[in-house]
Amino acid sequence: MALLLFSSSSYAFRVTIFLSFFFFLCNGFSYPTSSLYYTHHHRHHLAKHNYKDALTKSILFFEGQRSGKLPPNQRMTWRKNSGLSDGSALHVDLVGGYYDAGDNIKFGFPMAFTTTMLSWSVIEFGGLMKSELQNAKTAIRWATDYLLKATSHPETIYVQVGDANKDHSCWERPEDMDTVRSVFKVDKNTPGSDVAAETAAALAAAAIVFRKSDPSYSKVLLKRAISVFAFADKYRGTYSAGLKPDVCPFYCSYSGYQDELLWGAAWLQKATKNLKYLNYIKVNGQILGAAEYDNTFGWDNKHAGARILLTKAFLVQNVKTLHEYKGHADNFICSVIPGAPFSSTQYTPGGLLFKMADANMQYVTSTSFLLLTYAKYLTSAKTVVHCGGSVYTPGRLRIIAKRQVDYLLGDNPLRMSYMVGYGPKFPRRIHHRGSSLPCVASHPAKIQCHQGFAIMNSQSPNPNFLVGAVVGGPDQHDRFPDKRSDYEQSEPATYINAPLVGALSYFAHAYGQL
């Protein structure tokens, strides 16, 4: 079969037949389908979507991104063990964790942010998740087990495994990868306050998640978070300054490290209730950009998230010294409300929030999460958002968030879902090595580094469904070519899904589906 795959004659026909055959071997007929339309009465409203089904799949996606030795209860069965010697280049154990997107690199910066957002999703909406709560915790722990390994040496963080440039020159399954597994680290000589403070935030947030269900593990996470944040604050600098050839342009720290220090301190304040972190925020907040005007929240810039999180301490827990963050949080929310005074966010003709061409859906999911979370805080405090002379209720924020989530699930000009496996029409040619190549079970022979490009460049649908994967999404005109080589629009990423887990939990509960 390998000869058939790489034969040049009747190329398109042969590749199509090949992939069709392996589609059935890898996915069988057990692939979970869902109806795009799900009707459920809730407060006299009709839910057009099955948010519970989308929630299940959004969490399942993380199993397809796993690196390391997979457990017996692995549900994404076309994936197998990979990266079992990761870390050996520096004589450390860095097996496990997640591949960030469609390649086979473990980037610590976005992995930590993914972990923080998965944890925040559970902290705010885990009480609504019911049967999916354990799956969400499992997804978090897969990441935190790895982050504990990456921070096991004092004042050192292993922030990346794999040479991204060499990895991107291959199109091969993670199970086959034979590119060099270089290990990159930050320490006092090559600081990385951004990635370190984000890692501290992830560990602290996860410590809250596991506080009741696994208190001993929670204590380990929190103790490590405290030491990692101290390292981040003591040795200041962006990690991409010292590791630029290796982490850029993939995950450069464009926004600097100040936002992560504020974000990390906010999470440690929440997790420890230690006054020293509250004092740190009071003394350093302005220096760290608390009042800066930026309205993008994602793996690089955490200011908006920190403002929302700190506002909860003021609104819900009555921490008066953080009163200014209500204004900062309102400013962010005002910037994304269509038609509001100071609104500065672009929307597509079809209504999708649009920040940038590359992986725009990450901003859709992160902003939707912040809207719903802030609405929760506002409701608890019985207050509203003030935008100049206009007032916006928590209900208005939820409507905006729902419009974004519904667009992602199929309410858009193309009438397609941007989540693989949800609804009758979804992306079939996602930019993802493991999904696009025949699975190991059906094609045990190794597919060499360059051989996979024959499939990458073909028009055939991916043989393996990466169920729950949300791709970068349409362009500013609501167009989506479903083209595998178009990584800007067709590549999924863990940090797209992580905040969506919280948003889907809220809507599934709100419409009586959980």
Residue pairs with C-beta under 8 A, 6 or more apart in sequence:
1 18
1 443
1 445
2 443
2 445
2 447
4 14
4 18
5 14
5 15
5 18
5 451
5 454
5 455
6 451
6 454
7 14
11 454
11 458
12 458
12 459
15 454
15 455
15 458
15 460
16 458
16 459
16 460
18 438
18 460
19 438
19 455
19 458
19 460
19 461
19 462
19 463
20 460
20 463
21 442
22 438
22 439
22 442
22 443
22 463
23 461
23 463
23 464
25 438
25 439
25 441
25 442
26 78
26 438
26 439
26 441
26 442
26 463
26 464
27 78
27 463
27 464
27 465
31 421
31 465
31 467
32 53
32 56
32 57
32 421
32 467
33 421
34 50
34 53
34 54
34 57
34 421
34 422
34 423
35 50
35 423
36 49
36 50
36 409
36 410
36 417
36 422
36 423
36 424
36 425
37 48
37 49
38 47
38 48
38 49
38 50
38 51
38 53
38 513
39 46
39 47
39 48
40 46
40 47
40 511
40 512
40 513
41 512
42 510
42 511
42 512
45 511
47 507
47 511
47 512
47 513
48 406
48 411
49 405
49 406
49 409
49 410
49 411
49 507
50 513
51 405
51 504
51 507
51 508
51 511
51 513
52 504
52 508
52 513
52 514
53 422
54 409
54 419
54 422
54 504
54 508
55 129
55 132
55 501
55 504
55 505
55 508
55 514
56 132
56 135
56 468
57 419
57 420
57 421
57 422
57 467
57 468
58 419
58 468
58 470
58 497
58 500
58 501
58 504
59 132
59 135
59 136
59 139
59 468
59 497
59 501
60 75
60 76
60 135
60 467
60 468
61 420
61 466
61 467
61 468
61 469
61 470
61 492
61 497
62 98
62 139
62 142
62 468
62 494
62 497
63 74
63 75
63 76
63 79
63 139
64 76
64 79
64 434
64 435
64 466
64 467
64 468
64 469
65 98
65 99
65 100
65 494
66 74
66 76
66 79
66 96
66 98
66 99
66 142
67 82
67 83
67 86
67 95
67 96
67 97
67 98
67 99
67 104
67 106
67 174
68 81
68 82
68 83
68 84
68 86
68 95
68 96
68 97
68 146
69 81
69 84
69 95
69 96
70 79
70 80
70 81
76 466
76 467
77 441
78 434
78 439
78 440
78 441
78 464
79 174
79 175
79 434
79 439
80 175
80 439
80 440
80 441
81 175
82 104
82 173
82 174
82 175
82 177
83 95
83 104
83 106
83 161
83 174
83 177
83 181
84 95
85 95
85 181
86 94
86 95
86 96
86 106
86 161
86 181
86 183
87 93
87 94
87 95
87 149
87 158
87 161
87 183
88 181
89 180
89 181
89 182
89 183
90 158
90 183
90 185
92 149
92 152
92 153
92 158
92 183
93 149
94 106
94 146
94 149
94 150
94 158
94 161
94 183
95 149
96 142
96 145
96 146
96 149
97 106
97 111
97 142
97 143
97 146
97 147
97 150
97 161
98 106
98 111
98 114
98 142
98 143
98 146
98 494
99 105
99 106
99 174
100 106
100 107
100 110
100 111
100 114
100 251
100 493
100 494
100 495
101 431
101 432
101 491
101 492
101 493
101 494
102 430
102 431
102 432
102 433
102 435
102 487
102 491
102 492
103 164
103 167
103 168
103 433
104 162
104 167
104 172
104 174
104 177
104 179
104 433
105 160
105 161
105 162
105 163
105 164
105 167
105 250
106 146
106 160
106 161
106 162
107 159
107 160
107 164
107 247
107 250
107 251
108 147
108 150
108 157
108 158
108 159
108 160
108 195
108 199
109 159
109 194
109 195
109 198
109 239
109 247
109 251
109 253
109 299
110 251
110 299
110 493
110 494
110 495
111 143
111 146
111 147
111 494
112 143
112 147
112 195
112 198
112 199
112 201
112 202
113 198
113 202
113 298
113 299
113 302
113 495
113 498
114 143
114 299
114 494
114 495
114 497
114 498
115 140
115 143
115 144
115 147
115 202
115 205
115 206
115 498
116 198
116 201
116 202
116 205
116 267
117 366
117 369
117 495
117 498
117 499
117 502
118 136
118 139
118 140
118 143
118 498
118 501
119 140
119 202
119 205
119 206
119 208
119 209
120 205
120 309
120 369
120 373
120 499
120 502
121 136
121 369
121 498
121 499
121 501
121 502
121 503
121 505
122 129
122 133
122 136
122 137
122 140
122 209
122 501
122 502
123 205
123 208
123 209
124 372
124 373
124 376
124 502
125 502
125 505
125 506
125 509
126 133
126 136
126 209
126 505
128 505
128 506
128 508
128 509
128 514
129 136
129 505
129 514
130 514
132 505
132 514
136 501
137 209
137 210
137 213
140 206
140 209
141 206
141 210
141 217
143 202
143 206
144 202
144 203
144 206
144 221
147 199
147 202
147 203
148 203
148 220
148 221
148 224
149 158
150 157
150 158
150 159
150 199
151 157
151 158
151 199
151 203
151 224
151 227
151 228
154 227
154 231
155 187
155 188
155 231
155 235
156 185
156 186
156 187
157 185
157 186
157 187
157 192
157 195
157 196
157 199
157 228
157 231
158 183
158 184
158 185
159 184
159 185
159 186
159 192
159 195
159 239
159 243
159 247
160 182
160 183
160 184
160 243
160 246
160 247
161 181
161 182
161 183
161 184
162 179
162 180
162 181
162 182
163 179
163 180
163 181
163 182
163 246
164 246
164 247
164 250
166 179
166 180
167 177
167 179
169 179
169 449
170 177
170 179
170 449
170 450
170 452
171 433
171 436
171 437
171 449
171 450
171 451
171 452
171 453
171 455
171 456
172 178
172 433
172 437
172 447
172 448
172 449
172 451
172 452
173 433
173 434
173 437
173 439
173 440
173 447
173 452
174 433
174 434
175 434
175 440
176 446
176 447
176 448
178 449
179 449
182 246
184 243
184 246
184 247
186 192
186 195
186 196
186 239
186 242
186 243
187 235
188 231
188 234
188 235
190 237
190 239
190 242
190 243
191 235
191 236
191 237
191 239
191 242
192 232
192 237
192 238
192 239
192 242
192 243
192 257
193 232
193 233
193 235
193 236
193 237
193 238
193 239
193 257
193 260
193 261
194 232
194 238
194 239
194 240
194 253
194 256
194 257
194 259
194 260
195 239
195 253
195 260
196 228
196 229
196 231
196 232
196 239
196 260
196 264
197 228
197 229
197 232
197 233
197 257
197 260
197 261
197 263
197 264
197 265
198 260
198 263
198 264
198 302
199 228
199 232
200 225
200 226
200 228
200 229
200 232
200 264
200 267
200 268
201 225
201 260
201 263
201 264
201 266
201 267
201 268
201 302
202 225
203 221
203 222
203 224
203 225
203 228
204 221
204 222
204 225
204 229
204 264
204 267
204 268
204 270
204 271
204 272
205 267
205 270
205 271
206 218
206 221
207 218
207 219
207 221
207 222
207 225
207 271
208 218
208 270
208 271
209 218
210 217
210 218
210 221
211 218
222 271
222 272
225 267
225 268
225 271
226 268
226 272
229 264
229 265
229 268
232 257
232 260
232 261
232 264
233 261
236 257
237 257
238 253
238 256
238 257
239 247
239 253
240 247
240 248
240 251
240 252
240 253
244 252
251 299
251 300
252 300
253 300
254 300
254 301
255 294
255 300
255 301
255 303
258 287
258 288
258 289
259 288
259 289
259 301
259 302
259 303
259 306
260 302
261 284
261 288
262 281
262 284
262 285
262 288
262 289
262 290
262 302
262 303
262 306
263 302
263 303
263 305
263 306
263 309
265 277
265 280
265 281
265 284
266 277
266 281
266 306
266 309
266 310
267 309
268 274
268 277
269 277
269 278
269 280
269 281
269 310
269 313
270 309
270 313
278 319
278 321
278 322
281 310
281 322
282 321
285 324
289 303
290 303
290 306
290 307
290 324
290 325
290 328
291 324
291 328
292 303
293 331
293 335
294 301
294 303
294 304
295 304
295 332
295 335
295 336
295 344
295 345
296 304
296 355
296 363
297 303
297 304
297 305
297 332
297 363
297 366
297 367
297 370
298 362
298 363
298 366
298 495
299 362
299 495
304 332
304 370
305 366
305 370
307 325
307 328
307 329
307 332
308 329
308 332
308 370
308 373
308 374
308 377
310 322
310 325
310 329
311 322
311 325
311 326
311 328
311 329
311 374
311 377
312 377
313 319
313 322
313 325
314 320
314 322
314 323
314 325
314 326
315 326
315 377
315 378
315 380
315 381
315 383
316 377
316 380
316 381
329 374
330 385
330 386
330 387
331 342
332 370
333 370
333 371
333 374
333 385
333 387
333 392
333 397
334 340
334 341
334 342
334 343
334 385
334 387
334 388
334 392
335 342
335 343
335 344
335 345
336 343
336 345
336 353
336 367
336 371
336 400
337 343
337 385
337 387
337 392
337 396
337 397
337 400
338 345
338 347
338 400
340 387
340 388
340 390
340 392
341 387
341 388
341 389
341 390
342 387
342 388
343 387
345 353
345 354
345 355
346 353
346 354
346 355
346 476
347 353
347 354
348 354
348 474
348 475
348 476
348 477
348 478
349 413
349 477
349 478
350 407
350 412
350 413
350 474
350 478
351 403
351 407
351 412
352 360
352 364
352 404
352 407
352 412
352 473
352 474
352 478
353 360
353 363
353 364
353 367
353 404
354 360
354 476
355 363
356 363
357 475
357 476
357 488
357 489
358 472
358 487
358 488
359 472
359 473
359 488
359 491
359 493
359 496
360 472
360 473
360 474
361 408
361 418
361 470
361 471
361 472
361 473
361 496
362 472
362 493
362 495
362 496
364 404
364 407
364 408
364 473
365 404
365 408
365 470
365 496
365 497
365 498
365 499
365 500
365 503
366 495
366 499
367 401
367 404
368 400
368 401
368 404
368 405
368 499
368 500
368 503
369 401
369 499
369 500
369 502
369 503
370 499
371 397
371 398
371 400
371 401
372 397
372 398
372 401
372 502
372 503
372 506
373 502
374 385
374 394
374 397
375 394
375 395
375 397
375 398
375 401
376 394
378 384
378 385
378 393
378 394
378 397
379 394
384 391
384 392
384 393
384 394
385 391
385 392
385 393
385 396
385 397
401 503
402 507
403 411
405 500
405 503
405 504
405 507
408 417
408 418
408 419
408 470
408 473
408 500
409 417
409 418
409 419
409 422
409 423
410 416
410 417
410 422
410 423
410 425
412 474
412 478
413 478
414 425
414 474
414 478
414 479
414 480
415 425
416 423
416 425
416 426
416 427
416 480
417 423
417 425
417 426
418 426
418 427
418 470
418 471
418 473
418 474
418 480
419 426
419 468
419 469
419 470
420 426
420 427
420 430
420 465
420 466
420 467
420 468
420 469
420 470
420 471
420 492
421 465
421 467
421 468
421 469
422 468
427 471
427 480
427 482
427 490
428 461
428 462
428 482
429 436
429 459
429 460
429 461
429 462
429 482
429 483
429 484
429 490
430 436
430 462
430 466
430 469
430 471
430 484
430 490
430 491
430 492
431 471
431 484
431 485
431 486
431 487
431 490
431 491
431 492
432 462
432 466
432 469
432 491
432 492
433 452
434 464
434 466
435 462
435 463
435 464
435 465
435 466
435 469
436 452
436 455
436 456
436 462
436 463
436 464
436 484
437 443
437 447
437 452
437 455
437 463
437 464
438 447
438 463
438 464
439 463
439 464
442 463
456 484
456 485
457 484
457 485
458 484
462 484
466 492
468 497
469 492
469 497
470 492
470 496
470 497
470 500
471 489
471 490
471 491
471 492
471 496
472 487
472 488
472 489
472 490
472 491
472 492
472 493
472 496
473 480
473 489
474 480
474 489
475 489
480 489
481 489
481 490
482 490
483 489
483 490
484 490
505 514
508 514
